[in-house]
Amino acid sequence: MKICSLLPSGTEILFALGLGDQVAGVSDLCDFPAGAKSKPAVSRSRVDPSVLSSEEVEAAMIDLLTRGENPYDLDQEWLVRESPDVILTQDLCHVCEVDAGQVTGVVSGMEVQPEVVVLQPRTFQDVLDSFLQVGRACGTEETAVQMIAAIRERVQAIQDKLPPVAERPRVFSMEGINPLVVGGHWIPDMLDLAGGKQEMLAPGCAAKRLEWDEIRSYDPDKLFVDLCSSDLARNLREAPWFEDQEGWRELAAVKNGEVYLIDHSYFSRPGPRVIKGLEILAQLTHPGLFTGLVPPRTVVKLDARHYAGLPTGGLVESFSPYR
């Protein structure tokens, strides 16, 4: 079987199902596992967040969409020439990846029609169901069932240790800044399953843009910053924006050093690594109950005591690797 995956989460699912050798093409954003980076890039983003700020990415996307242009280039010649049996795409966010509409427009004229599998998970359960969706399309349904069962065991291991709801801290997850975006879809589920209280978004809802005053009013006990398409280095480059927001230093999470910058890979990609994202959140939310769940070079934590003695401009140097 020849498979083309046009989204990183789909590629991660395929490799986890043991189908890596059957993946013939990927998107330029598919960088995990290591084997994915050696595959031909069939789609390419016209906006590179690794070198642009959030504000610059927003401006570039608006410019493309205003001109009626797609943010992604899809290699139609490759698709026709290679004629994959299965193509994985998504219909959740037209900004994050190539969407189903663009794919079906390209493949409609192909002599042999591939099976186009559209992944659009909205809840944590939907993410697990998408593994089964891919497994059925690619002949590895039993492996998908086993993978889901293993993930559910890890989820239950967390649930068994959590304190009563009344004793859980109020948490907030930020997916974007400048503009300010709160993570929706499966993120509210993850926050709840990790033992936090989040009362702003319902599970499965779309990501939502907010005003800073809404964050000030909510005043979370713990603030998780896992900016979409951002590793730790980019999160740190974006962090100075917070210091320009009124009341930043007065937030409970800031005063208590409960601000965490986290690699986005475990959150913005609805693939097999979401369980590791859930475990990371569980340890950050309840460090007295969980240990050893945070991989190295994944999280940095604000040192409140150090930051309190610094003038504006000292935020970035006040973060240190989470231990």
Backbone torsions as a table, in degrees:
resi	resn	phi	psi	omega
1	MET	NA	140.2	177.6
2	LYS	-111.8	124.7	-173.6
3	ILE	-123.0	139.6	174.4
4	CYS	-119.4	125.2	178.8
5	SER	-113.6	122.0	-176.7
6	LEU	-103.1	18.3	177.1
7	LEU	-149.9	142.0	-176.2
8	PRO	-57.4	-40.6	-179.1
9	SER	-64.4	-39.2	177.7
10	GLY	-63.0	-41.0	178.7
11	THR	-63.3	-42.1	179.1
12	GLU	-64.9	-37.7	177.5
13	ILE	-63.2	-45.9	-178.9
14	LEU	-59.3	-46.2	179.8
15	PHE	-65.5	-39.0	179.3
16	ALA	-65.1	-27.4	178.7
17	LEU	-86.3	4.3	178.9
18	GLY	80.6	21.6	-175.8
19	LEU	-106.9	15.2	-175.8
20	GLY	-57.2	-36.8	-178.6
21	ASP	-72.3	-13.7	179.1
22	GLN	-97.8	-2.7	177.5
23	VAL	-79.8	116.3	-175.6
24	ALA	-98.3	-24.5	-179.0
25	GLY	-154.8	152.2	-177.6
26	VAL	-140.9	-177.1	171.8
27	SER	-92.7	164.6	179.9
28	ASP	-69.3	-10.8	179.1
29	LEU	-91.3	-5.9	-179.0
30	CYS	-79.8	98.8	-174.9
31	ASP	-121.0	10.0	179.7
32	PHE	-146.6	138.5	-6.5
33	PRO	-70.5	-176.2	-173.7
34	ALA	-55.6	-36.1	-178.5
35	GLY	-61.8	-23.7	-179.1
36	ALA	-67.9	-28.6	-175.8
37	LYS	-72.6	-13.5	178.8
38	SER	-91.9	-3.1	-178.7
39	LYS	-84.7	150.5	177.4
40	PRO	-61.3	138.5	178.1
41	ALA	-87.5	114.6	-176.7
42	VAL	-92.2	-24.7	176.0
43	SER	-130.3	147.0	-178.6
44	ARG	-136.5	136.7	177.2
45	SER	-75.6	140.1	177.8
46	ARG	-89.5	-2.3	178.0
47	VAL	-128.2	124.2	-175.6
48	ASP	-105.2	101.6	-178.6
49	PRO	-68.5	-15.4	-178.3
50	SER	-70.6	-21.4	-178.8
51	VAL	-117.6	-4.5	-179.0
52	LEU	-113.2	151.9	173.7
53	SER	-77.0	167.5	177.2
54	SER	-57.6	-41.7	180.0
55	GLU	-63.4	-40.5	179.1
56	GLU	-69.2	-38.6	176.6
57	VAL	-62.1	-45.6	179.1
58	GLU	-58.6	-45.7	-179.1
59	ALA	-64.5	-41.3	-179.3
60	ALA	-66.5	-41.4	178.8
61	MET	-64.6	-44.7	179.4
62	ILE	-61.3	-40.8	179.8
63	ASP	-61.9	-46.0	-179.7
64	LEU	-63.6	-46.9	-177.1
65	LEU	-68.1	-35.9	178.2
66	THR	-63.2	-36.2	179.3
67	ARG	-83.6	4.2	178.2
68	GLY	74.1	21.8	-178.9
69	GLU	-103.2	150.9	-179.7
70	ASN	-84.8	138.3	178.9
71	PRO	-68.9	-8.1	-176.1
72	TYR	-128.0	137.8	173.4
73	ASP	-96.0	126.6	-179.1
74	LEU	-112.0	127.1	-176.0
75	ASP	-79.1	91.0	-177.7
76	GLN	-66.5	-37.5	-179.3
77	GLU	-61.3	-40.5	179.1
78	TRP	-63.3	-45.3	-178.0
79	LEU	-61.3	-42.9	179.9
80	VAL	-67.8	-42.2	-177.2
81	ARG	-68.9	-45.7	-175.8
82	GLU	-83.9	-25.2	177.4
83	SER	45.4	65.7	180.0
84	PRO	-64.2	152.2	178.3
85	ASP	-76.2	-35.8	-177.6
86	VAL	-133.6	136.9	174.0
87	ILE	-123.0	126.1	175.3
88	LEU	-96.7	129.5	175.5
89	THR	-142.8	-172.7	-176.2
90	GLN	-139.9	162.5	178.8
91	ASP	-138.3	39.3	-174.8
92	LEU	-108.5	-36.4	-176.6
93	CYS	-150.0	114.4	-177.8
94	HIS	-75.6	-9.4	179.3
95	VAL	-91.5	-32.7	-172.4
96	CYS	-80.1	-36.2	-175.6
97	GLU	-149.4	169.1	168.5
98	VAL	-56.1	135.0	-178.4
99	ASP	-103.5	171.4	-173.6
100	ALA	-61.6	-35.5	-179.0
101	GLY	-61.3	-42.6	179.0
102	GLN	-65.9	-39.3	-178.5
103	VAL	-67.5	-48.0	-178.3
104	THR	-64.5	-31.7	176.6
105	GLY	-63.7	-34.8	-178.9
106	VAL	-78.2	-43.3	-172.8
107	VAL	-82.6	-11.5	-175.8
108	SER	-60.1	-28.5	-178.9
109	GLY	-94.6	3.2	-178.5
110	MET	-73.2	143.2	-177.6
111	GLU	-63.5	-45.1	176.4
112	VAL	-107.6	117.2	-175.3
113	GLN	-79.3	122.0	175.8
114	PRO	-76.3	163.1	172.1
115	GLU	-83.7	118.1	179.7
116	VAL	-95.5	114.7	-179.0
117	VAL	-100.9	115.8	-176.7
118	VAL	-99.3	116.2	179.0
119	LEU	-97.4	126.3	179.1
120	GLN	-145.6	58.1	-179.5
121	PRO	-68.2	141.4	178.5
122	ARG	-118.2	-27.8	178.8
123	THR	-117.7	170.7	177.2
124	PHE	-60.4	-40.1	177.6
125	GLN	-63.5	-38.9	177.5
126	ASP	-61.0	-36.3	178.1
127	VAL	-60.3	-46.2	178.4
128	LEU	-63.4	-40.4	179.4
129	ASP	-63.3	-30.7	-179.8
130	SER	-67.0	-28.4	175.1
131	PHE	-61.6	-41.7	179.6
132	LEU	-68.3	-37.8	178.1
133	GLN	-59.2	-45.0	178.6
134	VAL	-69.3	-42.1	-179.8
135	GLY	-59.4	-41.2	179.5
136	ARG	-65.7	-41.1	-178.3
137	ALA	-68.8	-27.9	-173.0
138	CYS	-111.5	9.5	174.1
139	GLY	79.0	22.6	180.0
140	THR	-127.9	42.2	-175.8
141	GLU	-61.0	-42.5	-177.2
142	GLU	-65.0	-39.1	176.9
143	THR	-63.0	-39.4	178.4
144	ALA	-63.7	-41.0	178.5
145	VAL	-61.1	-42.9	179.8
146	GLN	-66.5	-38.9	179.4
147	MET	-64.4	-43.2	179.2
148	ILE	-62.8	-42.4	-180.0
149	ALA	-61.9	-40.7	179.3
150	ALA	-65.3	-38.7	178.5
151	ILE	-67.2	-40.8	179.6
152	ARG	-63.1	-33.6	176.6
153	GLU	-64.2	-40.1	179.3
154	ARG	-69.1	-35.9	175.8
155	VAL	-63.3	-45.4	-178.2
156	GLN	-64.8	-35.0	178.5
157	ALA	-60.6	-33.0	176.1
158	ILE	-73.2	-46.1	-177.6
159	GLN	-58.8	-35.2	-176.5
160	ASP	-66.3	-19.0	-176.2
161	LYS	-104.1	-10.4	-171.8
162	LEU	-71.5	147.4	176.8
163	PRO	-77.6	171.6	176.1
164	PRO	-57.8	154.5	-177.0
165	VAL	-54.7	-37.8	-177.5
166	ALA	-63.3	-21.0	-176.8
167	GLU	-100.1	9.0	-175.9
168	ARG	-93.9	141.8	-178.8
169	PRO	-74.9	154.3	176.6
170	ARG	-82.2	126.7	-173.3
171	VAL	-122.4	160.4	179.3
172	PHE	-147.8	134.0	179.6
173	SER	-115.5	127.7	-176.6
174	MET	-110.1	122.8	-175.9
175	GLU	-99.1	-18.6	-179.4
176	GLY	-156.7	148.4	172.6
177	ILE	-132.0	147.9	178.5
178	ASN	52.9	58.8	11.9
179	PRO	-83.2	157.9	-177.9
180	LEU	-82.3	122.0	-177.4
181	VAL	-130.8	131.9	175.1
182	VAL	-98.9	136.6	-176.8
183	GLY	-67.3	129.4	176.7
184	GLY	-109.5	-146.7	178.3
185	HIS	55.3	-117.9	-175.7
186	TRP	-84.6	-9.2	-176.9
187	ILE	-64.6	-45.4	176.9
188	PRO	-56.6	-38.7	176.2
189	ASP	-60.5	-45.3	-178.1
190	MET	-62.7	-41.0	178.8
191	LEU	-62.6	-41.8	179.0
192	ASP	-67.6	-46.6	-178.2
193	LEU	-64.9	-25.6	179.3
194	ALA	-83.4	-2.2	176.1
195	GLY	94.2	21.5	175.6
196	GLY	-104.1	162.9	173.4
197	LYS	-105.2	119.8	174.3
198	GLN	-131.4	126.5	-170.6
199	GLU	-120.5	10.5	-176.3
200	MET	-93.5	-31.6	-174.1
201	LEU	-129.3	143.7	175.3
202	ALA	-87.5	146.5	177.9
203	PRO	-54.7	137.0	177.2
204	GLY	88.1	-7.5	-178.7
205	CYS	-72.6	161.6	178.1
206	ALA	-71.7	155.5	172.2
207	ALA	-58.8	149.1	-171.0
208	LYS	-133.7	138.1	175.1
209	ARG	-84.3	139.8	-176.8
210	LEU	-127.4	165.1	168.5
211	GLU	-96.0	150.2	-177.8
212	TRP	-57.6	-35.6	-178.9
213	ASP	-60.1	-27.1	177.8
214	GLU	-68.4	-35.3	176.9
215	ILE	-69.1	-42.8	178.7
216	ARG	-59.8	-41.7	-178.6
217	SER	-69.1	-36.9	-180.0
218	TYR	-70.9	-37.2	174.8
219	ASP	45.2	68.8	-176.3
220	PRO	-67.9	153.4	173.5
221	ASP	-71.9	-33.0	179.9
222	LYS	-134.5	133.5	-179.2
223	LEU	-117.6	118.8	178.3
224	PHE	-105.3	124.1	-180.0
225	VAL	-113.1	102.9	-179.8
226	ASP	-125.4	73.2	-173.1
227	LEU	-63.2	133.8	-179.1
228	CYS	-56.8	136.9	179.2
229	SER	63.4	27.0	-175.6
230	SER	-127.6	122.0	169.4
231	ASP	-81.8	-174.1	-177.2
232	LEU	-62.2	-38.8	-178.4
233	ALA	-61.8	-43.0	-179.7
234	ARG	-72.2	-37.2	175.3
235	ASN	-55.9	-43.1	-179.2
236	LEU	-68.1	-35.8	177.4
237	ARG	-65.3	-31.6	-178.0
238	GLU	-84.3	-22.6	-172.2
239	ALA	-56.3	-35.0	-179.0
240	PRO	-56.1	-20.4	176.9
241	TRP	-55.3	-35.7	-177.4
242	PHE	-59.8	-35.3	-175.0
243	GLU	-68.9	-16.8	177.5
244	ASP	-86.8	-3.4	-176.9
245	GLN	-93.9	130.6	-177.3
246	GLU	-60.0	130.7	176.5
247	GLY	82.2	9.1	-179.2
248	TRP	-55.9	-50.2	-176.4
249	ARG	-69.2	-16.7	-178.8
250	GLU	-87.2	-8.6	177.9
251	LEU	-61.8	140.8	179.8
252	ALA	-58.0	-40.9	-179.0
253	ALA	-63.2	-35.1	179.7
254	VAL	-72.9	-47.3	-178.5
255	LYS	-62.5	-30.2	-177.2
256	ASN	-99.0	4.4	179.4
257	GLY	68.7	32.3	-178.8
258	GLU	-108.7	43.7	174.8
259	VAL	-111.9	127.3	-175.8
260	TYR	-127.2	131.3	170.2
261	LEU	-99.8	130.7	-171.4
262	ILE	-130.9	139.5	174.4
263	ASP	-56.1	129.3	-173.3
264	HIS	-67.9	-20.4	-170.1
265	SER	-55.5	-28.2	-176.4
266	TYR	-88.6	1.2	-174.2
267	PHE	-130.3	-49.3	-174.6
268	SER	-80.5	-10.9	178.1
269	ARG	-107.1	110.0	-177.9
270	PRO	-79.5	67.7	179.7
271	GLY	-126.5	-161.9	-175.2
272	PRO	-60.1	-23.8	-176.5
273	ARG	-80.9	-0.5	176.8
274	VAL	-63.6	-27.9	178.1
275	ILE	-67.2	-35.8	175.6
276	LYS	-68.1	-36.9	175.3
277	GLY	-60.6	-40.6	177.9
278	LEU	-64.3	-41.8	179.2
279	GLU	-66.4	-38.1	175.9
280	ILE	-60.3	-47.7	179.4
281	LEU	-61.8	-38.8	-179.8
282	ALA	-61.5	-43.3	-179.5
283	GLN	-70.4	-39.8	179.3
284	LEU	-67.8	-33.5	-179.2
285	THR	-77.5	-36.9	-177.8
286	HIS	-133.2	71.0	-177.0
287	PRO	-64.1	-19.1	177.7
288	GLY	-79.8	-14.2	-177.3
289	LEU	-106.0	-24.7	-174.9
290	PHE	-129.4	146.5	177.8
291	THR	-149.4	154.6	176.7
292	GLY	74.8	13.4	-176.8
293	LEU	-99.6	-9.4	-177.2
294	VAL	-101.0	113.6	179.6
295	PRO	-64.6	151.7	176.7
296	PRO	-59.1	149.2	175.6
297	ARG	59.8	32.7	179.7
298	THR	-112.7	-31.4	-173.0
299	VAL	-136.2	140.1	166.5
300	VAL	-121.6	146.7	-174.0
301	LYS	-121.4	143.3	179.0
302	LEU	-72.9	131.4	173.6
303	ASP	-93.1	98.6	-173.3
304	ALA	-63.2	-39.7	-178.0
305	ARG	-64.7	-42.8	178.8
306	HIS	-65.7	-45.1	-176.1
307	TYR	-66.0	-35.0	-177.3
308	ALA	-60.7	-27.6	-177.4
309	GLY	-93.5	5.9	-176.8
310	LEU	-108.8	149.4	174.9
311	PRO	-76.3	174.2	175.2
312	THR	-54.6	134.9	-176.6
313	GLY	110.0	-6.3	-177.4
314	GLY	-100.9	11.0	-174.2
315	LEU	-65.8	-50.1	-173.8
316	VAL	-59.0	-42.1	-178.6
317	GLU	-72.3	-6.8	-179.9
318	SER	-92.6	-0.3	174.9
319	PHE	-94.7	142.6	177.6
320	SER	-139.8	157.0	-179.0
321	PRO	-55.6	136.1	179.6
322	TYR	-71.5	132.6	177.2
323	ARG	-125.6	NA	NA
